[in-house]
Amino acid sequence: MSLTIRDPDYETRVRRAFDGQRYMHFIGASLISVTPGGCEIRLPYRPELSQHDGFFHGGVIGAIADNACGFASYTVAAADQSILTVEYKLNIISPGIGAALVARGRIVKPGRRLVIAQADVHALREGREKLVATSLSTLMLLDPGERGERA
């Protein structure tokens, strides 16, 4: 697959946008890497992020999968565009048990307006990775003026 990178300074823009994600900071996630069409997000375990059995909560797994797809897709946006998830599906394959989660997002199909991306989320436990979830997302590239007003 050939990707058209419209902004040569995409990595700086993507990292700046991630830094502006208050929810990612709230849960303690970090943007580890940004490549053309890809990104990796890491989230250390904290009890506040767990469900009743102590596993990572499914909502948290979905949040980092969504963001991994979003920021991977954002790498192909023009400098003045933003990105918005319009749909995503999450399959949780096994319980999120581990010291951290790592979500790796990648573009499956870039488009002029819509981007299809996939993220795999792994739990890190005792030096090994275990697949916890996989996600497929559709994201929309937004031009200036399409972003709407913040409440």
Protein Blocks (a to p, Z undefined) as FASTA:
>chain_A
ZZddfblklmmmmmmmmmmmmklmmnopacfbdcehiacddddddfklpcfkopacfklm
mmmmmmmmmmmmmmmpcfkbccddfbdcdddfbdcedjbdcdddddfbdcfkbccddddd
dddeehiacdfbdcddddddddehilopaZZ
